[in-house]
Structure formats: C-alpha cells, structure tokens
Amino acid sequence: MLSLGILSLTTDTFNTNIALHSGLEDFPATVTELITTGCYEGGIVAPLYCTALINRMWCHIRAFSAFAALCAAVVVLHPFLVSLRRSGSACA
C-alpha cells in the first residue's frame, strides 16, 4: 500500500510539474492539455500492454529495469526537447 501511495504521489507531482513548466514556456493551451491527458491515458493503457511484455520477457526484474530506464530517459529528455523548441536548434 505504501508503494502505491508513493507511486501516485510522484506521478501526480511529475504531471503537475510538466503542466506548470509547459505554461511557463508558453506552450499553447491545447498542447499542454494533450501532454497531461497523455500522461493519464498512459497510466490507464500501459497495464494492458505491459502485462504481455512482462510475460514475454520471462522475468519481472528485466521488465522493471526496462521500464525504469524508459522513464528516466523521458525525464532527462524533456528539458532538452523544451530547450530545443525554444532555441530552434540543439547547439544553442
């Protein structure tokens, strides 16, 4: 139960952070709404597809490692993509 509470807390905090950051970076309101909606839809749709992936990998720890790496990459890549959008190039 505690792990579910921590997961919910971090997910909600991350989604709120993305919504606020998108507003500060002058994203259009529709884009911000699509981003936050996509985060919640992913939380609903992901268990349907991830169960099959976990069963195919034969090992829960490998699947957990793959998902953790994917989440870390998204969190690290987000500010880079925002700065890329702001400057128009990756070198600025």
DSSP file (Angstrom, degrees, kcal/mol; ACC not computed):
  #  RESIDUE AA STRUCTURE BP1 BP2  ACC     N-H-->O    O-->H-N    N-H-->O    O-->H-N    TCO  KAPPA ALPHA  PHI   PSI    X-CA   Y-CA   Z-CA
    1    1 A M     >        0   0    0      0, 0.0     4,-2.0     0, 0.0     5,-0.1   0.000 360.0 360.0 360.0 -39.7    0.0    0.0    0.0
    2    2 A L  H  >  +     0   0    0      1,-0.2     4,-2.4     2,-0.2     5,-0.2   0.902 360.0  52.1 -64.0 -40.5    2.8    2.4    0.8
    3    3 A S  H  > S+     0   0    0      1,-0.2     4,-2.4     2,-0.2    -1,-0.2   0.884 108.3  51.2 -65.4 -37.0    4.5    1.8   -2.6
    4    4 A L  H  > S+     0   0    0      2,-0.2     4,-2.4     1,-0.2    -1,-0.2   0.889 110.0  50.3 -65.6 -38.5    1.2    2.6   -4.4
    5    5 A G  H  X S+     0   0    0     -4,-2.0     4,-2.3     2,-0.2    -2,-0.2   0.907 111.6  47.1 -64.4 -42.4    0.9    5.8   -2.4
    6    6 A I  H  X S+     0   0    0     -4,-2.4     4,-2.5     2,-0.2     5,-0.2   0.902 111.8  51.1 -66.3 -41.0    4.5    6.8   -3.3
    7    7 A L  H  X S+     0   0    0     -4,-2.4     4,-2.3     2,-0.2    -2,-0.2   0.922 111.7  47.0 -61.9 -44.8    3.9    6.0   -6.9
    8    8 A S  H  X S+     0   0    0     -4,-2.4     4,-2.5     1,-0.2     5,-0.2   0.906 112.0  50.9 -63.8 -42.0    0.8    8.0   -7.0
    9    9 A L  H  X S+     0   0    0     -4,-2.3     4,-2.2     1,-0.2    -2,-0.2   0.928 113.1  43.9 -62.7 -46.5    2.4   11.0   -5.3
   10   10 A T  H  X S+     0   0    0     -4,-2.5     4,-2.5     2,-0.2    -1,-0.2   0.886 113.8  50.7 -69.2 -37.9    5.4   11.0   -7.7
   11   11 A T  H  X S+     0   0    0     -4,-2.3     4,-2.5    -5,-0.2    -2,-0.2   0.934 112.7  45.7 -65.1 -45.0    3.3   10.6  -10.8
   12   12 A D  H  X S+     0   0    0     -4,-2.5     4,-2.3     1,-0.2    -2,-0.2   0.891 113.3  50.2 -65.3 -38.8    1.0   13.4   -9.8
   13   13 A T  H  X S+     0   0    0     -4,-2.2     4,-2.3    -5,-0.2    -1,-0.2   0.908 111.5  48.3 -64.8 -42.1    3.9   15.6   -8.9
   14   14 A F  H  X S+     0   0    0     -4,-2.5     4,-2.4     2,-0.2    -2,-0.2   0.916 112.2  48.5 -65.2 -43.3    5.6   14.9  -12.2
   15   15 A N  H  X S+     0   0    0     -4,-2.5     4,-2.2     2,-0.2    -2,-0.2   0.891 112.4  48.5 -65.1 -39.2    2.4   15.7  -14.2
   16   16 A T  H  X S+     0   0    0     -4,-2.3     4,-2.6     2,-0.2     5,-0.2   0.907 110.7  51.7 -65.4 -41.3    1.9   18.9  -12.3
   17   17 A N  H  X S+     0   0    0     -4,-2.3     4,-2.7     1,-0.2     5,-0.2   0.908 110.3  48.5 -61.4 -43.0    5.5   19.9  -12.9
   18   18 A I  H  X S+     0   0    0     -4,-2.4     4,-2.5     2,-0.2    -1,-0.2   0.919 111.9  49.2 -65.0 -42.7    5.1   19.2  -16.7
   19   19 A A  H  X S+     0   0    0     -4,-2.2     4,-1.7     2,-0.2    -2,-0.2   0.927 114.8  44.0 -63.6 -44.7    1.8   21.3  -16.8
   20   20 A L  H  X S+     0   0    0     -4,-2.6     4,-2.1     2,-0.2    -2,-0.2   0.912 114.3  49.4 -66.2 -42.3    3.4   24.2  -15.0
   21   21 A H  H  X S+     0   0    0     -4,-2.7     4,-1.7    -5,-0.2    -2,-0.2   0.879 108.8  53.1 -65.6 -37.7    6.6   24.1  -17.0
   22   22 A S  H  <>S+     0   0    0     -4,-2.5     5,-2.4    -5,-0.2    -1,-0.2   0.884 109.2  49.8 -64.5 -37.6    4.6   24.0  -20.2
   23   23 A G  H ><5S+     0   0    0     -4,-1.7     3,-1.2     1,-0.2    -2,-0.2   0.894 110.2  49.7 -66.9 -39.6    2.7   27.1  -19.1
   24   24 A L  H 3<5S+     0   0    0     -4,-2.1    -1,-0.2     1,-0.2    -2,-0.2   0.797 108.1  53.9 -68.8 -28.4    6.0   28.9  -18.3
   25   25 A E  T 3<5S-     0   0    0     -4,-1.7    -1,-0.2    -5,-0.2    -2,-0.2   0.286 116.2-114.5 -90.4  11.1    7.5   28.0  -21.6
   26   26 A D  T < 5 +     0   0    0     -3,-1.2    -3,-0.2     1,-0.2    -2,-0.1   0.846  53.0 167.4  60.1  39.5    4.5   29.5  -23.5
   27   27 A F      < -     0   0    0     -5,-2.4    -1,-0.2    -6,-0.1     5,-0.0  -0.554  46.7 -96.2 -72.1 148.0    3.2   26.3  -25.0
   28   28 A P     >  -     0   0    0      0, 0.0     4,-2.0     0, 0.0     3,-0.3  -0.326  32.3-115.9 -61.2 152.2   -0.3   26.6  -26.4
   29   29 A A  H  > S+     0   0    0      1,-0.2     4,-2.3     2,-0.2     5,-0.2   0.853 114.5  55.7 -61.4 -35.5   -3.0   25.5  -24.0
   30   30 A T  H  > S+     0   0    0      2,-0.2     4,-2.2     1,-0.2    -1,-0.2   0.880 107.0  49.7 -66.8 -36.2   -4.1   22.7  -26.3
   31   31 A V  H  > S+     0   0    0     -3,-0.3     4,-2.3     2,-0.2    -2,-0.2   0.919 110.9  49.2 -67.6 -43.1   -0.6   21.2  -26.3
   32   32 A T  H  X S+     0   0    0     -4,-2.0     4,-2.3     1,-0.2     5,-0.2   0.907 111.8  49.3 -62.0 -41.4   -0.3   21.4  -22.5
   33   33 A E  H  X S+     0   0    0     -4,-2.3     4,-2.4     1,-0.2    -1,-0.2   0.891 110.5  50.3 -65.3 -39.1   -3.7   19.7  -22.3
   34   34 A L  H  X S+     0   0    0     -4,-2.2     4,-2.2     2,-0.2    -2,-0.2   0.885 110.3  50.5 -65.7 -38.0   -2.6   16.9  -24.7
   35   35 A I  H  X S+     0   0    0     -4,-2.3     4,-1.6     2,-0.2    -2,-0.2   0.951 114.5  41.8 -65.0 -49.2    0.6   16.3  -22.7
   36   36 A T  H  X S+     0   0    0     -4,-2.3     4,-1.6     1,-0.2    -2,-0.2   0.872 114.9  51.0 -69.5 -35.4   -1.2   16.0  -19.4
   37   37 A T  H  X S+     0   0    0     -4,-2.4     4,-2.7    -5,-0.2     5,-0.2   0.901 108.1  53.7 -65.5 -39.9   -4.0   13.9  -20.9
   38   38 A G  H  X S+     0   0    0     -4,-2.2     4,-2.2     1,-0.2    -2,-0.2   0.851 104.6  55.1 -62.9 -34.9   -1.4   11.6  -22.5
   39   39 A C  H  X S+     0   0    0     -4,-1.6     4,-1.3     2,-0.2    -1,-0.2   0.928 112.7  41.3 -63.6 -44.5    0.2   11.1  -19.1
   40   40 A Y  H  X S+     0   0    0     -4,-1.6     4,-1.0     2,-0.2    -2,-0.2   0.877 113.7  52.0 -73.3 -37.1   -3.0    9.9  -17.5
   41   41 A E  H  X S+     0   0    0     -4,-2.7     4,-2.9     1,-0.2     3,-0.4   0.875 106.6  55.4 -65.2 -35.7   -4.1    7.8  -20.5
   42   42 A G  H  X S+     0   0    0     -4,-2.2     4,-2.4     1,-0.2    -1,-0.2   0.870 103.4  54.9 -62.9 -35.9   -0.7    6.1  -20.5
   43   43 A G  H  < S+     0   0    0     -4,-1.3    -1,-0.2     1,-0.2    -2,-0.2   0.765 114.0  41.3 -67.7 -24.8   -1.4    5.2  -16.9
   44   44 A I  H  < S+     0   0    0     -4,-1.0     4,-0.4    -3,-0.4    -2,-0.2   0.868 121.7  37.7 -87.5 -41.9   -4.6    3.5  -17.9
   45   45 A V  H >X S+     0   0    0     -4,-2.9     4,-1.1     1,-0.2     3,-1.0   0.815 101.4  73.2 -82.5 -32.4   -3.5    1.8  -21.1
   46   46 A A  H 3X S+     0   0    0     -4,-2.4     4,-3.2    -5,-0.3     3,-0.5   0.868  90.5  55.8 -56.2 -44.0    0.0    0.8  -20.1
   47   47 A P  H 3> S+     0   0    0      0, 0.0     4,-1.2     0, 0.0    -1,-0.3   0.831 103.0  57.9 -61.1 -28.0   -1.0   -2.1  -17.8
   48   48 A L  H <4 S+     0   0    0     -3,-1.0     4,-0.5    -4,-0.4    -2,-0.2   0.897 118.6  29.3 -66.0 -39.4   -2.9   -3.7  -20.6
   49   49 A Y  H  X S+     0   0    0     -4,-1.1     4,-1.5    -3,-0.5    -1,-0.2   0.777 113.8  61.3 -91.8 -29.7    0.2   -3.9  -22.8
   50   50 A C  H  X S+     0   0    0     -4,-3.2     4,-2.7     1,-0.2     5,-0.2   0.805  95.0  62.7 -71.2 -28.2    2.9   -4.2  -20.1
   51   51 A T  H  X S+     0   0    0     -4,-1.2     4,-2.2    -5,-0.3    -1,-0.2   0.927 105.5  46.3 -60.9 -44.1    1.4   -7.5  -18.8
   52   52 A A  H  > S+     0   0    0     -4,-0.5     4,-2.0     1,-0.2    -1,-0.2   0.887 112.4  51.0 -64.8 -38.7    2.1   -9.1  -22.1
   53   53 A L  H  X S+     0   0    0     -4,-1.5     4,-1.9     2,-0.2    -2,-0.2   0.906 109.7  49.4 -66.7 -41.1    5.6   -7.7  -22.2
   54   54 A I  H  X>S+     0   0    0     -4,-2.7     4,-0.9     1,-0.2     5,-0.6   0.918 112.2  48.3 -63.7 -42.9    6.4   -8.9  -18.7
   55   55 A N  H  <5S+     0   0    0     -4,-2.2     3,-0.3     1,-0.2    -1,-0.2   0.859 111.0  51.2 -65.8 -34.7    5.2  -12.4  -19.6
   56   56 A R  H  <5S+     0   0    0     -4,-2.0    -1,-0.2     1,-0.2    -2,-0.2   0.833 108.0  51.6 -71.6 -32.0    7.2  -12.4  -22.8
   57   57 A M  H  <5S-     0   0    0     -4,-1.9    -1,-0.2    -5,-0.1    -2,-0.2   0.658  95.7-144.5 -79.6 -15.4   10.4  -11.3  -21.0
   58   58 A W  T  <5S+     0   0    0     -4,-0.9     2,-0.3    -3,-0.3    -3,-0.1   0.527  73.7  76.5  66.2   7.5   10.0  -14.2  -18.5
   59   59 A C     >< -     0   0    0     -5,-0.6     4,-1.6     1,-0.1     3,-0.2  -0.923  62.9-156.9-152.9 122.0   11.4  -12.1  -15.8
   60   60 A H  H  > S+     0   0    0     -2,-0.3     4,-2.7     1,-0.2     5,-0.2   0.846  95.5  57.7 -67.5 -33.5    9.8   -9.3  -13.9
   61   61 A I  H  > S+     0   0    0      2,-0.2     4,-2.2     1,-0.2    -1,-0.2   0.867 105.4  49.8 -69.1 -34.5   13.1   -7.7  -12.9
   62   62 A R  H  > S+     0   0    0      2,-0.2     4,-2.4     1,-0.2    -1,-0.2   0.917 112.4  47.3 -67.2 -42.4   14.2   -7.3  -16.5
   63   63 A A  H  X S+     0   0    0     -4,-1.6     4,-2.6     2,-0.2     5,-0.2   0.916 111.8  50.7 -64.7 -42.0   10.8   -5.7  -17.4
   64   64 A F  H  X S+     0   0    0     -4,-2.7     4,-2.6     1,-0.2    -2,-0.2   0.913 110.7  49.7 -60.7 -42.7   11.1   -3.4  -14.4
   65   65 A S  H  X S+     0   0    0     -4,-2.2     4,-2.3     2,-0.2    -2,-0.2   0.898 110.9  49.2 -63.2 -41.3   14.6   -2.4  -15.4
   66   66 A A  H  X S+     0   0    0     -4,-2.4     4,-2.1     2,-0.2    -2,-0.2   0.925 113.9  45.3 -65.2 -44.3   13.5   -1.6  -19.0
   67   67 A F  H  X S+     0   0    0     -4,-2.6     4,-2.5     2,-0.2    -2,-0.2   0.886 112.3  51.4 -68.1 -38.0   10.5    0.5  -17.8
   68   68 A A  H  X S+     0   0    0     -4,-2.6     4,-2.4    -5,-0.2    -1,-0.2   0.898 110.6  48.9 -65.0 -39.9   12.7    2.3  -15.3
   69   69 A A  H  X S+     0   0    0     -4,-2.3     4,-2.3     2,-0.2    -2,-0.2   0.898 111.2  50.3 -65.7 -39.8   15.3    3.1  -18.0
   70   70 A L  H  X S+     0   0    0     -4,-2.1     4,-2.1     2,-0.2    -2,-0.2   0.918 111.5  47.8 -64.0 -43.8   12.5    4.4  -20.3
   71   71 A C  H  X S+     0   0    0     -4,-2.5     4,-2.3     1,-0.2    -2,-0.2   0.911 111.9  49.7 -63.4 -42.7   11.1    6.6  -17.5
   72   72 A A  H  X S+     0   0    0     -4,-2.4     4,-2.2     1,-0.2     5,-0.2   0.896 110.0  51.2 -63.6 -40.1   14.5    8.0  -16.7
   73   73 A A  H  X S+     0   0    0     -4,-2.3     4,-2.5     2,-0.2    -1,-0.2   0.900 110.3  49.0 -65.0 -40.0   15.2    8.7  -20.4
   74   74 A V  H  X S+     0   0    0     -4,-2.1     4,-1.9     2,-0.2    -2,-0.2   0.915 111.3  49.1 -65.5 -42.8   11.9   10.6  -20.7
   75   75 A V  H  < S+     0   0    0     -4,-2.3    -2,-0.2     1,-0.2    -1,-0.2   0.888 116.5  42.5 -64.9 -38.6   12.5   12.7  -17.6
   76   76 A V  H  X S+     0   0    0     -4,-2.2     4,-0.7    -5,-0.2    -2,-0.2   0.856 115.1  49.9 -75.0 -35.5   16.0   13.6  -18.8
   77   77 A L  H  X S+     0   0    0     -4,-2.5     4,-2.4    -5,-0.2     5,-0.2   0.782  93.9  74.9 -76.3 -27.5   15.0   14.2  -22.4
   78   78 A H  H  X S+     0   0    0     -4,-1.9     4,-2.1     1,-0.2    -1,-0.2   0.922  97.1  43.8 -56.4 -52.5   12.0   16.5  -21.6
   79   79 A P  H  > S+     0   0    0      0, 0.0     4,-2.5     0, 0.0    -1,-0.2   0.870 112.8  54.7 -63.0 -33.1   14.0   19.7  -20.7
   80   80 A F  H  X S+     0   0    0     -4,-0.7     4,-2.1     1,-0.2    -2,-0.2   0.928 109.1  46.8 -63.6 -43.8   16.3   19.1  -23.7
   81   81 A L  H  X S+     0   0    0     -4,-2.4     4,-2.1     2,-0.2    -1,-0.2   0.860 111.4  51.6 -67.4 -34.8   13.3   19.0  -26.1
   82   82 A V  H  X S+     0   0    0     -4,-2.1     4,-2.2    -5,-0.2    -1,-0.2   0.923 111.9  45.8 -66.7 -43.5   11.9   22.1  -24.5
   83   83 A S  H  X S+     0   0    0     -4,-2.5     4,-2.4     2,-0.2     6,-0.3   0.844 110.9  54.2 -67.8 -32.1   15.2   24.0  -24.9
   84   84 A L  H  X S+     0   0    0     -4,-2.1     4,-2.3    -5,-0.2    -1,-0.2   0.910 109.7  47.1 -64.6 -42.4   15.4   22.7  -28.5
   85   85 A R  H  < S+     0   0    0     -4,-2.1    -2,-0.2     2,-0.2    -1,-0.2   0.896 113.6  48.9 -65.0 -40.6   11.9   24.1  -29.2
   86   86 A R  H  < S+     0   0    0     -4,-2.2    -2,-0.2     1,-0.2    -1,-0.2   0.917 121.3  32.1 -67.6 -44.0   12.8   27.4  -27.6
   87   87 A S  H  < S-     0   0    0     -4,-2.4    -2,-0.2     2,-0.2    -1,-0.2   0.741  97.2-129.7 -90.4 -23.8   16.1   27.9  -29.4
   88   88 A G  S  < S+     0   0    0     -4,-2.3     2,-0.3    -5,-0.3    -3,-0.1   0.333  82.0  53.4  90.8  -9.3   15.3   26.2  -32.7
   89   89 A S  S    S-     0   0    0     -6,-0.3     3,-0.4    -5,-0.1    -2,-0.2  -0.980  78.2-124.3-152.1 162.8   18.5   24.1  -32.6
   90   90 A A  S    S+     0   0    0     -2,-0.3    -1,-0.1     1,-0.2    -6,-0.0   0.662 105.0  61.3 -81.2 -16.3   20.3   21.7  -30.3
   91   91 A C              0   0    0      1,-0.2    -1,-0.2    -7,-0.1    -7,-0.0   0.619 360.0 360.0 -88.8 -13.1   23.6   23.8  -30.4
   92   92 A A              0   0    0     -3,-0.4    -1,-0.2    -9,-0.1    -2,-0.1   0.499 360.0 360.0 -76.6 360.0   22.2   27.0  -28.9
